[in-house]
Amino acid sequence: MEQRLKKAGLKATRQRIAMMRVLAEQKGHAITAEELYEKTHSQTGVDRSTVYRSLTSLEERGLVERMDRRDGSACYCLAGQEHSHLLMCVRCQKTVPIAGCPFHQMEESIGASTGFVMLGHTLELTGICPECAAKHC
């Protein structure tokens, strides 16, 4: 992690290293800044504002990918990892990662046919989870 930060022109602070490690542990599953804060605060004492500022710097340098959700919140994952998409319950907000991504080949094809340099994509599926569905039957 230290080398990736330095190569991107950022200082390898204890907080940034901890944040990058937590994101790597997610194995492509995107998490919110608040979740990242909760996972790193106990290790490093990092405050929320530092998490948000660091995420901005990491995103600008291409180390982190940001995905905007329909509800206006943003999720982050480590760049270069195989990412997953989310299925979100519209009632309780529970999210479940969906393994694999069928869109990489489509991105390449669209990029080739349009001349665009594809930077990524987002997909959020919504539904009602089994627990919420059982409560409202």
The 8 nearest C-alpha neighbors of each residue, nearest first, counted from 0:
[[1, 3, 2, 16, 4, 19, 20, 11],
 [0, 2, 4, 11, 3, 5, 16, 10],
 [1, 3, 5, 4, 0, 6, 11, 7],
 [4, 2, 6, 0, 1, 5, 7, 62],
 [3, 5, 9, 7, 1, 2, 6, 11],
 [4, 6, 8, 2, 9, 7, 3, 10],
 [5, 7, 3, 8, 4, 2, 9, 1],
 [8, 6, 4, 5, 9, 60, 3, 62],
 [9, 7, 5, 6, 4, 10, 60, 3],
 [10, 8, 4, 5, 7, 11, 6, 56],
 [9, 11, 12, 5, 4, 8, 1, 15],
 [10, 12, 1, 4, 9, 16, 5, 15],
 [13, 11, 15, 14, 10, 16, 1, 17],
 [12, 14, 16, 15, 17, 11, 43, 18],
 [15, 13, 17, 12, 16, 18, 43, 45],
 [16, 14, 18, 12, 17, 13, 19, 11],
 [15, 17, 19, 13, 18, 14, 0, 20],
 [18, 16, 20, 14, 15, 19, 13, 21],
 [17, 19, 15, 21, 20, 16, 14, 22],
 [18, 20, 22, 16, 21, 17, 23, 15],
 [21, 19, 23, 17, 22, 18, 16, 24],
 [20, 22, 24, 18, 23, 19, 17, 25],
 [21, 23, 19, 25, 20, 24, 77, 76],
 [24, 22, 20, 25, 21, 26, 77, 19],
 [25, 23, 21, 26, 22, 20, 27, 19],
 [24, 26, 28, 22, 23, 27, 21, 29],
 [27, 25, 24, 23, 28, 80, 81, 82],
 [26, 28, 82, 81, 80, 25, 83, 76],
 [29, 27, 25, 83, 26, 82, 76, 96],
 [28, 30, 76, 75, 74, 27, 31, 25],
 [31, 29, 74, 75, 34, 28, 76, 32],
 [30, 32, 74, 34, 33, 73, 75, 35],
 [31, 33, 35, 34, 36, 30, 51, 74],
 [32, 34, 36, 31, 35, 37, 47, 30],
 [35, 33, 37, 31, 36, 32, 30, 38],
 [34, 36, 32, 38, 33, 37, 39, 31],
 [35, 37, 33, 39, 34, 38, 40, 32],
 [38, 36, 34, 35, 40, 39, 33, 41],
 [37, 39, 35, 36, 40, 34, 41, 21],
 [40, 38, 42, 36, 41, 37, 43, 35],
 [39, 41, 44, 45, 43, 42, 37, 36],
 [40, 42, 39, 44, 43, 38, 37, 45],
 [43, 41, 39, 40, 44, 38, 17, 45],
 [42, 44, 45, 40, 41, 39, 14, 13],
 [43, 45, 40, 41, 42, 46, 39, 14],
 [46, 44, 40, 43, 14, 49, 47, 39],
 [45, 47, 49, 48, 44, 50, 40, 36],
 [48, 46, 50, 49, 36, 51, 45, 33],
 [47, 49, 51, 50, 46, 52, 53, 45],
 [48, 50, 52, 47, 51, 46, 53, 45],
 [51, 49, 47, 53, 48, 52, 54, 36],
 [50, 52, 54, 48, 53, 49, 47, 55],
 [53, 51, 49, 55, 54, 50, 48, 56],
 [52, 54, 56, 50, 55, 51, 49, 57],
 [55, 53, 57, 51, 56, 52, 58, 50],
 [54, 56, 58, 52, 53, 57, 59, 51],
 [57, 55, 53, 59, 58, 54, 60, 52],
 [58, 56, 54, 62, 60, 63, 55, 59],
 [57, 59, 63, 61, 55, 60, 56, 62],
 [60, 58, 56, 57, 61, 55, 62, 63],
 [59, 61, 57, 58, 62, 7, 56, 63],
 [62, 60, 58, 59, 63, 57, 78, 64],
 [63, 61, 57, 78, 60, 58, 77, 64],
 [64, 62, 77, 58, 78, 57, 61, 76],
 [63, 65, 78, 76, 75, 58, 77, 66],
 [66, 64, 75, 74, 73, 67, 63, 76],
 [67, 65, 74, 73, 75, 121, 68, 64],
 [68, 66, 73, 72, 74, 71, 65, 69],
 [67, 69, 70, 72, 71, 73, 66, 123],
 [68, 70, 71, 67, 72, 123, 73, 122],
 [69, 71, 68, 72, 67, 73, 89, 92],
 [72, 70, 69, 68, 67, 73, 74, 66],
 [73, 71, 68, 70, 67, 74, 69, 31],
 [72, 74, 67, 66, 68, 31, 65, 71],
 [75, 73, 31, 30, 66, 29, 65, 67],
 [76, 74, 65, 29, 30, 64, 31, 66],
 [75, 77, 29, 64, 63, 22, 27, 78],
 [76, 78, 63, 22, 23, 64, 80, 62],
 [79, 77, 63, 62, 64, 80, 76, 61],
 [78, 80, 77, 81, 62, 82, 63, 64],
 [81, 79, 27, 78, 82, 77, 26, 76],
 [80, 82, 27, 79, 83, 26, 99, 100],
 [83, 81, 27, 80, 28, 84, 100, 99],
 [84, 82, 28, 98, 97, 27, 99, 96],
 [83, 85, 97, 96, 122, 123, 82, 86],
 [86, 84, 96, 123, 95, 97, 87, 94],
 [85, 87, 124, 95, 125, 94, 123, 96],
 [88, 86, 94, 125, 93, 92, 85, 89],
 [89, 87, 127, 92, 126, 93, 128, 90],
 [88, 90, 92, 126, 127, 91, 87, 125],
 [89, 91, 88, 92, 127, 131, 128, 93],
 [90, 92, 93, 88, 89, 131, 128, 127],
 [93, 91, 88, 89, 90, 87, 94, 128],
 [94, 92, 88, 91, 87, 95, 128, 89],
 [95, 93, 87, 86, 85, 92, 88, 96],
 [94, 96, 86, 85, 87, 97, 93, 84],
 [97, 95, 85, 84, 83, 98, 86, 28],
 [96, 98, 84, 85, 83, 95, 99, 86],
 [99, 97, 83, 96, 100, 84, 82, 85],
 [100, 98, 83, 97, 101, 82, 81, 84],
 [99, 101, 102, 83, 103, 98, 84, 82],
 [100, 102, 103, 99, 104, 105, 106, 98],
 [101, 103, 105, 104, 100, 106, 120, 107],
 [104, 102, 106, 105, 101, 107, 100, 119],
 [103, 105, 107, 106, 102, 108, 101, 109],
 [104, 106, 102, 108, 103, 107, 109, 101],
 [107, 105, 103, 109, 104, 108, 110, 102],
 [106, 108, 110, 104, 105, 109, 111, 103],
 [107, 109, 105, 111, 110, 106, 112, 104],
 [110, 108, 106, 112, 111, 107, 113, 105],
 [111, 109, 115, 107, 113, 114, 108, 112],
 [110, 112, 108, 109, 114, 113, 107, 115],
 [111, 113, 109, 110, 114, 108, 115, 107],
 [114, 112, 110, 115, 111, 109, 108, 116],
 [113, 115, 110, 111, 112, 116, 109, 117],
 [116, 114, 110, 113, 117, 111, 109, 112],
 [117, 115, 110, 118, 114, 111, 113, 107],
 [116, 118, 115, 119, 110, 106, 107, 109],
 [119, 117, 116, 120, 106, 115, 110, 64],
 [120, 118, 117, 121, 106, 103, 64, 116],
 [119, 121, 122, 118, 66, 102, 106, 117],
 [122, 120, 66, 123, 119, 84, 67, 68],
 [121, 123, 84, 124, 120, 85, 68, 66],
 [124, 122, 85, 86, 84, 125, 121, 68],
 [123, 125, 86, 87, 85, 122, 126, 84],
 [126, 124, 87, 86, 88, 89, 123, 127],
 [125, 127, 88, 89, 87, 128, 124, 86],
 [126, 128, 88, 89, 132, 131, 90, 129],
 [127, 129, 88, 131, 130, 132, 126, 93],
 [130, 128, 132, 131, 133, 127, 134, 88],
 [131, 129, 133, 132, 128, 134, 127, 135],
 [132, 130, 134, 133, 128, 129, 127, 135],
 [131, 133, 129, 135, 130, 134, 127, 128],
 [134, 132, 130, 131, 136, 135, 129, 128],
 [135, 133, 131, 132, 136, 130, 129, 128],
 [134, 136, 132, 133, 131, 130, 129, 127],
 [135, 133, 134, 132, 131, 130, 129, 127]]
